[in-house]
Amino acid sequence: MILAETPKQTMSHPTQNLIEVSDLHFSYEDNSVLKGINLSIPRGKLVAILGVSGCGKTTLLRHLGGQLKPSQGSVTFDGQVVHELNNNDLYAIRRKMGMMFQVSGLFSDLSVFENIAYPMREHTDLPEELIHDLVLMKLHAVGLRGAHAMRTSELSGGMERRVALARAIALDPMLIMYDEPFAGLDPISLTTIASLIRRLNDALGLTSIVVTYDVSESLKVADYVYFIHDGVVVADGNAAELADSTDPFVRQFVDAKPDGPVAFQYPSQPFGEELEISRPLPG
């Protein structure tokens, strides 16, 4: 029995990689953010994309979902070049994607149950009885079936992230993207969310992209890791390789060192020269 219409498959023989990013460039006006990103996301794997704040991680996710169009290069998802799609086809491939936003993005006026039910009602013609059961199944998967009647204002930070995760898997997507899923969480909640992301990826046969600056948790759960800096991929490999890497950028990031390829100061002219320029002339 077909429960809901699903987007048509465009590939009779899917490739090993669900996503291919090739020579991706993008700028916000004069600010060049992506300067030639190249990476691949294999089907069924959990891939972490790491980098300091402002390095372009979220901008990359927006290209994967088609919110932004590259100034050069391409993003291919399931055999389709995302920025070449018309609106109908773009919405169709988005049905294959789930997104856990950095700030959860839950509807504050709806209950936990209604937040999970919303995408099912919006994108399918499923009967309410089936939606009810599916919502409880999704909440059970994240350990919050007993919280289905709660308001989002009653949730802790960790619970809110888990509800957002349940909503991300509501339509059984091929891909889930996580934008800073560990930010602002206490150690117990952080470990719980990281473990849940790993277990759901394997249990549901998903492909997952975790965009974060949390190195320790990412190396614990990811199959493969990319480091982005200054608009390009500066290092990549499996978690064990990168944990032992001697690459200066990786070492600075993994060891949280203040000195290294990533400068603390934003680019500027020498401090002494600027003081001379801004110093008022004697009267």
KOLBA-183084 format. One record per residue (C-alpha): residue number from 1; x, y, z negated. Coordinates in Angstrom, 3 decimals, always signed. Layout:
! KOLBA-183084
R	n	u	v	w
R	NUM	X	Y	Z;
...
! end
This chain:
! KOLBA-183084
R	n	u	v	w
R	1	+0.000	+0.000	+0.000;
R	2	+1.347	+3.428	+0.934;
R	3	+0.930	+5.776	-2.030;
R	4	+2.227	+8.957	-0.466;
R	5	+3.501	+10.166	+2.836;
R	6	+7.276	+10.264	+2.980;
R	7	+9.469	+12.198	+5.422;
R	8	+10.309	+10.213	+8.498;
R	9	+13.776	+8.708	+8.720;
R	10	+15.854	+10.140	+11.527;
R	11	+18.647	+7.565	+11.421;
R	12	+18.239	+3.888	+12.254;
R	13	+21.696	+3.145	+10.877;
R	14	+22.456	+5.502	+7.968;
R	15	+26.070	+6.444	+7.488;
R	16	+27.995	+5.721	+4.316;
R	17	+27.882	+9.397	+3.325;
R	18	+24.572	+11.040	+2.503;
R	19	+26.140	+14.506	+2.737;
R	20	+28.969	+15.866	+4.878;
R	21	+30.214	+19.431	+4.323;
R	22	+32.515	+20.627	+7.096;
R	23	+34.550	+23.873	+7.137;
R	24	+31.835	+25.720	+5.195;
R	25	+32.239	+29.511	+4.980;
R	26	+29.911	+32.014	+3.316;
R	27	+30.116	+35.604	+2.057;
R	28	+27.894	+37.868	-0.011;
R	29	+28.452	+41.075	+1.984;
R	30	+32.207	+41.726	+1.589;
R	31	+32.708	+39.065	-1.094;
R	32	+33.965	+35.884	+0.572;
R	33	+32.873	+32.991	-1.679;
R	34	+33.288	+29.832	+0.410;
R	35	+36.371	+29.817	+2.635;
R	36	+36.354	+26.424	+4.298;
R	37	+34.851	+23.757	+2.019;
R	38	+35.225	+20.161	+3.206;
R	39	+33.760	+17.302	+1.182;
R	40	+31.636	+14.145	+1.451;
R	41	+29.031	+12.688	-0.908;
R	42	+28.699	+8.885	-0.537;
R	43	+25.277	+7.291	-0.890;
R	44	+24.555	+5.880	-4.338;
R	45	+27.449	+7.646	-6.058;
R	46	+27.650	+10.288	-8.762;
R	47	+29.961	+13.091	-7.652;
R	48	+31.076	+15.983	-9.857;
R	49	+32.046	+19.360	-8.415;
R	50	+34.166	+21.300	-10.894;
R	51	+35.469	+24.834	-10.969;
R	52	+35.528	+28.010	-13.009;
R	53	+32.516	+30.313	-13.166;
R	54	+32.076	+32.254	-9.940;
R	55	+34.044	+29.870	-7.730;
R	56	+31.045	+29.106	-5.480;
R	57	+29.605	+25.900	-6.957;
R	58	+25.999	+27.104	-7.075;
R	59	+26.400	+28.765	-3.667;
R	60	+27.405	+25.356	-2.307;
R	61	+24.238	+23.789	-3.764;
R	62	+22.128	+26.467	-2.098;
R	63	+23.598	+25.468	+1.251;
R	64	+22.764	+21.816	+0.589;
R	65	+19.132	+22.752	-0.022;
R	66	+18.964	+25.145	+2.903;
R	67	+18.393	+28.326	+0.865;
R	68	+21.497	+29.833	+2.481;
R	69	+22.912	+29.569	+5.989;
R	70	+26.674	+29.334	+6.517;
R	71	+28.570	+31.976	+8.417;
R	72	+30.741	+29.133	+9.724;
R	73	+30.749	+25.354	+9.415;
R	74	+27.912	+22.990	+8.567;
R	75	+26.170	+20.863	+5.964;
R	76	+24.744	+17.529	+7.128;
R	77	+22.176	+15.728	+4.959;
R	78	+21.030	+12.232	+5.913;
R	79	+22.173	+12.815	+9.483;
R	80	+20.553	+16.246	+9.902;
R	81	+22.371	+19.588	+10.060;
R	82	+20.532	+21.532	+7.386;
R	83	+20.837	+25.088	+8.728;
R	84	+19.600	+24.005	+12.192;
R	85	+16.256	+22.699	+10.900;
R	86	+12.962	+24.509	+11.386;
R	87	+10.793	+25.206	+8.329;
R	88	+8.743	+22.013	+8.585;
R	89	+11.788	+19.778	+8.877;
R	90	+13.592	+21.684	+6.120;
R	91	+10.674	+21.191	+3.736;
R	92	+10.615	+17.519	+4.711;
R	93	+14.249	+16.904	+3.738;
R	94	+13.760	+18.874	+0.530;
R	95	+11.208	+16.223	-0.392;
R	96	+14.190	+13.871	-0.504;
R	97	+15.975	+16.098	-3.018;
R	98	+15.509	+16.740	-6.709;
R	99	+17.003	+19.699	-8.568;
R	100	+17.792	+20.218	-12.236;
R	101	+18.336	+23.951	-12.605;
R	102	+20.907	+25.599	-14.855;
R	103	+18.175	+27.109	-17.042;
R	104	+15.807	+24.112	-16.619;
R	105	+13.235	+26.200	-14.715;
R	106	+10.202	+24.720	-16.489;
R	107	+6.804	+26.434	-16.314;
R	108	+6.497	+28.067	-19.728;
R	109	+2.679	+28.146	-19.690;
R	110	+2.320	+24.429	-18.960;
R	111	+2.703	+21.399	-21.186;
R	112	+5.476	+18.862	-20.690;
R	113	+2.996	+16.552	-18.930;
R	114	+1.763	+19.288	-16.589;
R	115	+5.338	+20.274	-15.675;
R	116	+6.070	+16.747	-14.455;
R	117	+2.690	+16.350	-12.762;
R	118	+3.000	+19.616	-10.828;
R	119	+5.262	+18.425	-7.950;
R	120	+3.195	+15.234	-7.617;
R	121	-0.001	+17.231	-7.199;
R	122	+1.680	+19.755	-4.909;
R	123	+3.327	+17.299	-2.512;
R	124	+1.195	+14.125	-2.592;
R	125	-2.433	+13.041	-2.422;
R	126	-2.108	+10.588	-5.291;
R	127	-5.168	+10.091	-7.524;
R	128	-5.038	+11.621	-10.994;
R	129	-5.048	+8.200	-12.655;
R	130	-1.857	+7.231	-10.848;
R	131	-0.252	+10.633	-11.474;
R	132	-0.965	+10.152	-15.186;
R	133	+0.837	+6.808	-15.233;
R	134	+3.759	+8.052	-13.131;
R	135	+4.307	+11.088	-15.370;
R	136	+4.452	+8.883	-18.452;
R	137	+6.899	+6.573	-16.659;
R	138	+9.201	+9.496	-15.799;
R	139	+9.050	+10.807	-19.361;
R	140	+9.681	+7.335	-20.732;
R	141	+12.816	+7.125	-18.575;
R	142	+14.229	+10.209	-20.345;
R	143	+13.002	+9.177	-23.796;
R	144	+10.236	+11.783	-24.118;
R	145	+6.974	+9.945	-23.438;
R	146	+5.852	+10.864	-26.953;
R	147	+6.362	+14.573	-26.228;
R	148	+4.047	+14.757	-23.207;
R	149	+1.514	+17.067	-24.917;
R	150	+4.098	+19.536	-26.270;
R	151	+4.503	+23.056	-24.948;
R	152	+7.869	+23.934	-23.464;
R	153	+8.321	+26.553	-26.214;
R	154	+8.316	+23.717	-28.756;
R	155	+11.225	+21.878	-27.150;
R	156	+14.831	+21.939	-28.285;
R	157	+17.529	+22.714	-25.730;
R	158	+18.352	+19.053	-25.225;
R	159	+14.675	+18.075	-24.913;
R	160	+14.114	+20.854	-22.388;
R	161	+16.954	+19.528	-20.221;
R	162	+15.493	+16.015	-20.376;
R	163	+12.063	+17.260	-19.295;
R	164	+13.753	+19.099	-16.419;
R	165	+15.480	+15.840	-15.491;
R	166	+12.153	+13.974	-15.539;
R	167	+10.699	+16.587	-13.196;
R	168	+13.725	+16.271	-10.886;
R	169	+12.988	+12.548	-10.417;
R	170	+9.207	+13.010	-10.194;
R	171	+9.053	+12.330	-6.443;
R	172	+11.729	+9.582	-6.411;
R	173	+14.272	+11.600	-4.383;
R	174	+17.326	+10.252	-2.578;
R	175	+19.502	+13.027	-4.040;
R	176	+19.510	+14.878	-7.343;
R	177	+21.549	+18.040	-7.815;
R	178	+22.424	+19.210	-11.317;
R	179	+23.476	+22.847	-11.759;
R	180	+25.476	+23.160	-15.020;
R	181	+23.437	+20.480	-16.850;
R	182	+25.684	+20.585	-19.952;
R	183	+25.768	+24.358	-20.533;
R	184	+24.701	+25.471	-24.017;
R	185	+24.086	+21.982	-25.407;
R	186	+25.253	+20.688	-28.768;
R	187	+27.654	+17.686	-28.611;
R	188	+24.933	+15.097	-29.266;
R	189	+22.542	+16.498	-26.651;
R	190	+25.405	+16.912	-24.182;
R	191	+26.460	+13.277	-24.504;
R	192	+22.822	+12.157	-24.237;
R	193	+22.225	+14.130	-21.027;
R	194	+25.498	+12.936	-19.460;
R	195	+24.686	+9.298	-20.242;
R	196	+21.139	+9.742	-18.927;
R	197	+22.387	+11.188	-15.634;
R	198	+24.678	+8.193	-15.165;
R	199	+22.033	+5.605	-16.085;
R	200	+19.322	+7.121	-13.899;
R	201	+21.687	+7.315	-10.935;
R	202	+22.437	+3.604	-11.193;
R	203	+18.967	+2.379	-12.183;
R	204	+17.114	+4.311	-9.466;
R	205	+19.746	+3.944	-6.740;
R	206	+20.153	+7.709	-6.443;
R	207	+22.930	+9.899	-5.144;
R	208	+23.837	+12.591	-7.679;
R	209	+25.821	+15.830	-7.557;
R	210	+26.808	+17.376	-10.888;
R	211	+28.062	+20.956	-10.601;
R	212	+29.762	+22.000	-13.833;
R	213	+32.830	+23.365	-15.572;
R	214	+32.660	+20.670	-18.296;
R	215	+35.630	+18.480	-17.436;
R	216	+35.535	+15.936	-20.249;
R	217	+31.936	+14.802	-19.735;
R	218	+32.251	+14.845	-15.945;
R	219	+35.294	+12.586	-15.949;
R	220	+33.408	+10.132	-18.179;
R	221	+30.409	+9.665	-15.873;
R	222	+31.428	+10.611	-12.311;
R	223	+32.546	+8.206	-9.591;
R	224	+34.402	+10.932	-7.735;
R	225	+35.403	+14.516	-8.518;
R	226	+36.096	+17.618	-6.433;
R	227	+37.833	+20.703	-7.824;
R	228	+36.947	+24.010	-6.121;
R	229	+38.973	+27.195	-6.467;
R	230	+39.126	+30.368	-4.419;
R	231	+36.579	+29.048	-1.938;
R	232	+38.243	+25.753	-1.024;
R	233	+38.686	+22.232	-2.397;
R	234	+42.040	+22.231	-4.171;
R	235	+41.965	+18.648	-5.505;
R	236	+39.784	+15.553	-5.371;
R	237	+39.870	+11.916	-6.422;
R	238	+38.280	+9.421	-8.777;
R	239	+38.051	+10.293	-12.459;
R	240	+41.010	+8.163	-13.569;
R	241	+43.283	+9.663	-10.904;
R	242	+42.441	+13.227	-11.830;
R	243	+42.741	+12.644	-15.564;
R	244	+46.391	+11.696	-14.958;
R	245	+47.002	+14.220	-12.163;
R	246	+50.097	+16.434	-12.204;
R	247	+48.501	+19.015	-9.890;
R	248	+48.924	+22.430	-11.598;
R	249	+45.308	+23.473	-11.036;
R	250	+43.878	+20.178	-12.285;
R	251	+46.151	+20.171	-15.319;
R	252	+45.201	+23.731	-16.240;
R	253	+41.508	+22.882	-15.947;
R	254	+41.645	+19.498	-17.697;
R	255	+43.869	+20.767	-20.514;
R	256	+42.068	+24.141	-20.781;
R	257	+45.329	+26.063	-20.533;
R	258	+45.132	+29.877	-20.341;
R	259	+48.105	+30.138	-17.966;
R	260	+48.279	+28.547	-14.546;
R	261	+46.954	+28.940	-10.987;
R	262	+43.672	+30.347	-12.340;
R	263	+44.382	+33.871	-13.585;
R	264	+42.525	+35.323	-16.567;
R	265	+42.588	+38.872	-15.167;
R	266	+40.414	+39.777	-12.188;
R	267	+42.636	+41.025	-9.307;
R	268	+43.580	+44.657	-9.817;
R	269	+46.447	+47.079	-9.390;
R	270	+49.195	+47.068	-12.039;
R	271	+47.865	+48.356	-15.363;
R	272	+50.585	+51.013	-15.719;
R	273	+49.816	+52.485	-12.315;
R	274	+46.112	+52.681	-13.067;
R	275	+46.790	+54.447	-16.359;
R	276	+48.910	+56.992	-14.535;
R	277	+46.142	+57.584	-11.971;
R	278	+43.363	+57.932	-14.505;
R	279	+45.344	+59.997	-17.048;
R	280	+44.093	+63.643	-17.099;
R	281	+46.607	+66.284	-16.095;
R	282	+47.909	+68.509	-18.919;
R	283	+45.978	+71.784	-19.259;
! end
